[in-house]
Amino acid sequence: MNHHDGNALIYREVSFRYPDAPRSALHKVDLHVEAGEILLVTGGSGSGKSTLLRAANGIVPHSSGGRFGGDVVAFGRSTRANKPRDLADVVGFVHQDPEAQFVVDHVERDLAFVLENLGHTPQAMRRRVEEVLDALGIAHLRERAPSSLSGGERQRCAIAGALAAAPAALVLDEPTSQLDPQGADDVLAAIGRLNADLGTTVLLAEHRLERAAPLADRAVIFEVGSIVDGPGSPSAVLAGYAGAPPVTHLARLLGWEPLPLTVREARRLASAAGPLSVPSAPNSFDVTVGTAADTPGELLLDARGVRVDLGGRSVLAGVSMSARRGEVIALLGRNGAGKTTLLRVLGRLLSARSGTVGGSGSVAYVPQDPNALLFSPSVRAELNQTLHLLGRSDQGEVDHWLDALDLSDLADRHPRSLAGGERQRVAVAAVAVGGADVLLLDEPTRGMDAPSRAGLERALHAHAAAGGAAVLATHDVELAARSASRAIVLGDGDVVASGPARDVLAGSLFAPQVLRVLPPFLTVAEVAASRTARITP
Amino acid sequence: MTSRFHAIAWLIWALAAAITLQLAPSPLYVAVVIGIAALIVQLHGSGGPFARAFPVLLTLGVIFMGIRVALTAATTHTGIGTVLFTTPSITLPQLLGGFTVGGPVEAEVLFLAAAEGFVVVGVMAVFGAFNAVVSHYELVQSTPRAFYELGLVVTVALAFVPSTIHAIAAVREADRSRTGGRVVRRGRLVRQAIPVLESGMERAVSLAESMDARGFAYGGASPLDRVAGWAGFAALLALGGSFVALVGQRSLLALVLAAVGTGMLLVAVWAASAARHRSRYRPRHFTAPDAAMAGLSLLAPLGMAALSGWGDPTLIWAASPLHWPGFTVLPVVCLAALLAPLVRVPLPAPRVQSADERVET
C-alpha cells in the first residue's frame, strides 16, 4: 500500500459492466500502480485488461457508458469527477491500433495537439515538442505524415503525442500487437528508456511477453475481470502462466531456479546446471510435426516462377513453392518482403505477371484484418454464411470448426463484440469452414493470447493430419517452430531459404528461444518428449 | 506535411485559377490551366492522405463531362448542325416533358457540350490541386478560433475518405477469399457494406477517445461561450428580420437590421474565439513570399478581365460554325501568372525512406 495516495494510480474496488453486456468486464479490482514503475498487465483475450486501462483516465465510464463502481484515482484526481480531457496532463493513453490516434497529418503538429488544447504558452510548447521528439527518437520524422510511416514509427509517434503534456503516467494498451518484431522492439525500448530517464509510470497491457516481461517491474494476470495472480515480480507471477516466454516454460520443465524471462538468463542457468540435467539430443524426433515432411503427400498447390509487380515495383521476383498434403508451411520474412502478396497469388486473389499456380487442391485465404470479413450477427451465422455462399449447408462442419478453434462458447456472440484475438479465430473459422484443402493464413496470431494461439495451432495440425495443408505468413518464429514442418524465408521478393523448419530456423539469427538455449531442440514440447523417452526407454 | 506556402496564399491561388477559367473558358486555355495545376501538384504535392486528391477529382470531372456530353447529345437537336450519325429515338410522354431522346447527333452540339464540360474538369483540377498541396490543418488554424472545433472535425472527417476507400478494397478481397477467389454476386452489397461501415465506426470511436484523452475541448464552457450563444441568436433574429423587411420593401429598416445582425455575428465570433483558451503551436505567418505568390496569381484573373473588356475573341469559343479554337499570346501570358507558386520550388530533397517503411504488399 502506498501511503502517499496523490502519487500513484489507484484502483479501488473497481467494477464495471458495459451497456448490454451479459457479465461484468471488471469485478472489484484493487490495484496500486506505484509512481515510477512499469506494471505489466496480461491475461487472455476479453479478460478485462483493456477495460482496466481505459478506466485509468476515465474513458471508462465517461465515453463507454455502462455501470461503474468503485473509484480510480490518478495521481490525486478521481475519474469520477474528471473527464478524460481533464486528465490529459496526468495520464497519457496509447491505443493498440497506431492508425486510429492521429488528429493532424503532420507528426510535429500532432505532438503539439494536446499542448494546444491545454493552452500552454508558445515557448513552453516549442521546448516540450523538441524534448519529446528526442525522447522517442523521432526527430527525423517531424515533417512526415503519420500515414507514410511504418507501424513501429507510427506507434512511437503516438506515444510521443500522449507524452507531450508530461503526464505522470503512460497507459499503453497492447502497443506492439499490430507491429512486426523490429517495430515492437523499437517501441518497447522507447518505453523502457522513458521510464528509466524520466521516471514515467507505465501501465502496459501485452500478450506477447518475450520482450515485454523483462521490461516490467511488476506483473498482474487478469482472468474474467479479476486479478488472479500478482501483482508481484514478473518471473514469480508468470511462472505458471500459459503465455509466459518459452524459456520460462523450459526452465520450469527442467526445474531451473529462479525462473528466467530472457534467453540470456536461461543460458546462464543452462550452463550452471551442467550437462547432466540437460536432456541429450535425440536422433530423430517423433513429434508429429517432424514426420510430415519426410513422407510427402499429394501435391496440392504448386507455384512456379511467380513474378508480381505492384505500383511499378517488383514485389515477387520469381518465387517457386509447393504445398503437399499434411504440411504446415511457415512463410517468414520482414515487412514488405512479399509474404502477403505471395499468399494472395496462391489464393487466386491476385494474378501474377508471369509464372503459374497449379495443383489439385482448393485454396482459401484468411486476410490479416479479420474486420474486413466479419458482418454476420453471430459467430455461428458467420460460419454458416460461408457455406451459404458456396451453396452448401453442413452443421457438422460448422460445429467441427467452432470446436476446433474453441469458439463453441462464443457461438451466439456478435463477432464485433469480441476481443481482437477472438475475432481473429472467428475469421479463420469462417474461411476454413468452406472446406478448402489449403488454408492460407496471413499473420493469424496478431493480437492473440496464448490459449488462442495454442488452439489455432491444434486446429491447423488437425487440418494437416486430415489430409489438408496450411501456409502461414508470420513474424512469430515461436509459432513457426511449434507448428510448421517446413519454413520458407522471403527477402525482397526472393526465396532466401527453404527447407525443413528445423534446418531453416536453426541457421537463423532470429531462432526461437529454446533453440538458442538448448540446441537442437526447437520447442519446449520436444524437450519434454525427449525426457519422457529417456526416462522410460 | 508542411506546405511551401501559407494556406491562405494557396486559397487565393485556387480562387484566381477558378475565376480565370470562368473568364476564359475556351478549351485551349482550360487545357493550359489544367496543365499548370498538374505541374503545381507535381512540385508541391504533400505526402498526406490528400495526396491523391488531384487524380481523383480530375477523374470525377471527366466522368461528369462524359455524362454531360451524352445527355446533351441525346436531347439537343438544333436541326441546322452537321449530323454525325443518327440514333434510334423516342419521344417522352407529355407528362415527362415531351422531349425527344435520341435522334440525329450533331457535331456542334457535341463539341459545345464537351467544351462546357471541360471547364468543369478544369475547376475540378484546380480544386484537386488545392487539396493536394494545402495543409488542411493549417487552413483550420487560419480560421477564427470560434471555428476551430468545427473545422477540425471536418478535416478529420475528410481524412476518413482515403482510408475508407482502402477499407472497401480490403473488404472486397476478403469477400472473394471466403469462396477461394470465386465471386458470389447475390447479397454482395450487404456483405461488403457492413464491414466497411462497422470498421469505420470503430475507427471513429477510437479516434474520438484518443482526442478526448489528449485534452480536446479541455476546460468546458465558459461565460463567454454563453455570450457567444446569445449574440449568435440575436444575429440570426436580426438577419431574418432584415430579410422580411426587404421582402416588405422597407429598405431602410432592412439595412439597419442587416447592420445589427452582422455586428452581432462579429460579436459572437469574437466571444467564441476569446472563450477558447487553447493556444497555437508555431502559427504560420503570412510572409512576403506568400504575399508575392498570392499577388502574382491574382494577375491572371485581372489580366483576363482586362482582355475580356478589350474584346479578345479567343477567350470564349463557340462551336457553331465548326472551327478550331483561337489562340493568341496575351491570354497565355496572363495564364502564366498562375505559375506563381513556382517562385519557391521545393529543394530536390530526396524523400527519406526508412528501412522498415511499411510497404503494402
Chai-1 contact restraints between the chains, C-beta under 6 A:
chainA,res_idxA,chainB,res_idxB,connection_type,confidence,min_distance_angstrom,max_distance_angstrom,comment,restraint_id
A,N57,B,A213,contact,1.0,0.0,6.0,A-B,restraint_1
A,I59,B,E209,contact,1.0,0.0,6.0,A-B,restraint_2
A,S63,B,E209,contact,1.0,0.0,6.0,A-B,restraint_3
A,P84,B,D212,contact,1.0,0.0,6.0,A-B,restraint_4
A,P84,B,A213,contact,1.0,0.0,6.0,A-B,restraint_5
A,R85,B,D212,contact,1.0,0.0,6.0,A-B,restraint_6
A,R85,B,G215,contact,1.0,0.0,6.0,A-B,restraint_7
A,R85,B,A217,contact,1.0,0.0,6.0,A-B,restraint_8
A,R85,B,Y218,contact,1.0,0.0,6.0,A-B,restraint_9
A,A88,B,R214,contact,1.0,0.0,6.0,A-B,restraint_10
A,A88,B,G215,contact,1.0,0.0,6.0,A-B,restraint_11
A,F93,B,A213,contact,1.0,0.0,6.0,A-B,restraint_12
A,H95,B,S206,contact,1.0,0.0,6.0,A-B,restraint_13
A,A100,B,R203,contact,1.0,0.0,6.0,A-B,restraint_14
A,A100,B,S206,contact,1.0,0.0,6.0,A-B,restraint_15
A,A100,B,L207,contact,1.0,0.0,6.0,A-B,restraint_16
A,Q101,B,S210,contact,1.0,0.0,6.0,A-B,restraint_17
A,V103,B,M211,contact,1.0,0.0,6.0,A-B,restraint_18
A,V104,B,Y137,contact,1.0,0.0,6.0,A-B,restraint_19
A,D105,B,G48,contact,1.0,0.0,6.0,A-B,restraint_20
A,D105,B,P49,contact,1.0,0.0,6.0,A-B,restraint_21
A,A112,B,Y281,contact,1.0,0.0,6.0,A-B,restraint_22
A,F113,B,R214,contact,1.0,0.0,6.0,A-B,restraint_23
A,V114,B,R214,contact,1.0,0.0,6.0,A-B,restraint_24
A,V114,B,G215,contact,1.0,0.0,6.0,A-B,restraint_25
A,E116,B,R278,contact,1.0,0.0,6.0,A-B,restraint_26
A,E116,B,S279,contact,1.0,0.0,6.0,A-B,restraint_27
A,E116,B,Y281,contact,1.0,0.0,6.0,A-B,restraint_28
A,N117,B,G215,contact,1.0,0.0,6.0,A-B,restraint_29
A,N117,B,F216,contact,1.0,0.0,6.0,A-B,restraint_30
A,N117,B,Y218,contact,1.0,0.0,6.0,A-B,restraint_31
A,N117,B,R278,contact,1.0,0.0,6.0,A-B,restraint_32
A,L118,B,G215,contact,1.0,0.0,6.0,A-B,restraint_33
A,L118,B,Y218,contact,1.0,0.0,6.0,A-B,restraint_34
A,G119,B,H277,contact,1.0,0.0,6.0,A-B,restraint_35
A,G119,B,R278,contact,1.0,0.0,6.0,A-B,restraint_36
A,G119,B,S279,contact,1.0,0.0,6.0,A-B,restraint_37
A,H120,B,S279,contact,1.0,0.0,6.0,A-B,restraint_38
A,M125,B,Y281,contact,1.0,0.0,6.0,A-B,restraint_39
A,E143,B,T2,contact,1.0,0.0,6.0,A-B,restraint_40
A,A145,B,M1,contact,1.0,0.0,6.0,A-B,restraint_41
A,A145,B,G47,contact,1.0,0.0,6.0,A-B,restraint_42
A,A145,B,G48,contact,1.0,0.0,6.0,A-B,restraint_43
A,S147,B,P49,contact,1.0,0.0,6.0,A-B,restraint_44
A,S148,B,G47,contact,1.0,0.0,6.0,A-B,restraint_45
A,S150,B,D356,contact,1.0,0.0,6.0,A-B,restraint_46
A,S150,B,E357,contact,1.0,0.0,6.0,A-B,restraint_47
A,S150,B,R358,contact,1.0,0.0,6.0,A-B,restraint_48
A,G151,B,R358,contact,1.0,0.0,6.0,A-B,restraint_49
A,Q182,B,D356,contact,1.0,0.0,6.0,A-B,restraint_50
A,V315,B,T361,contact,1.0,0.0,6.0,A-B,restraint_51
A,N335,B,R358,contact,1.0,0.0,6.0,A-B,restraint_52
A,G336,B,V359,contact,1.0,0.0,6.0,A-B,restraint_53
A,G336,B,T361,contact,1.0,0.0,6.0,A-B,restraint_54
A,G338,B,T361,contact,1.0,0.0,6.0,A-B,restraint_55
A,T340,B,T361,contact,1.0,0.0,6.0,A-B,restraint_56
A,T341,B,T361,contact,1.0,0.0,6.0,A-B,restraint_57
A,G347,B,S177,contact,1.0,0.0,6.0,A-B,restraint_58
A,R348,B,G181,contact,1.0,0.0,6.0,A-B,restraint_59
A,L349,B,E173,contact,1.0,0.0,6.0,A-B,restraint_60
A,L349,B,R176,contact,1.0,0.0,6.0,A-B,restraint_61
A,L349,B,S177,contact,1.0,0.0,6.0,A-B,restraint_62
A,L349,B,G181,contact,1.0,0.0,6.0,A-B,restraint_63
A,S362,B,G180,contact,1.0,0.0,6.0,A-B,restraint_64
A,V363,B,G180,contact,1.0,0.0,6.0,A-B,restraint_65
A,A364,B,G180,contact,1.0,0.0,6.0,A-B,restraint_66
A,Y365,B,S177,contact,1.0,0.0,6.0,A-B,restraint_67
A,P367,B,A174,contact,1.0,0.0,6.0,A-B,restraint_68
A,N371,B,S199,contact,1.0,0.0,6.0,A-B,restraint_69
A,A372,B,A170,contact,1.0,0.0,6.0,A-B,restraint_70
A,A372,B,V171,contact,1.0,0.0,6.0,A-B,restraint_71
A,A372,B,A174,contact,1.0,0.0,6.0,A-B,restraint_72
A,A372,B,P195,contact,1.0,0.0,6.0,A-B,restraint_73
A,L373,B,A174,contact,1.0,0.0,6.0,A-B,restraint_74
A,F375,B,R191,contact,1.0,0.0,6.0,A-B,restraint_75
A,F375,B,I194,contact,1.0,0.0,6.0,A-B,restraint_76
A,F375,B,P195,contact,1.0,0.0,6.0,A-B,restraint_77
A,T386,B,R178,contact,1.0,0.0,6.0,A-B,restraint_78
A,L389,B,T179,contact,1.0,0.0,6.0,A-B,restraint_79
A,L389,B,V184,contact,1.0,0.0,6.0,A-B,restraint_80
A,L390,B,T179,contact,1.0,0.0,6.0,A-B,restraint_81
A,R416,B,E198,contact,1.0,0.0,6.0,A-B,restraint_82
A,V431,B,R178,contact,1.0,0.0,6.0,A-B,restraint_83
A,A436,B,G180,contact,1.0,0.0,6.0,A-B,restraint_84
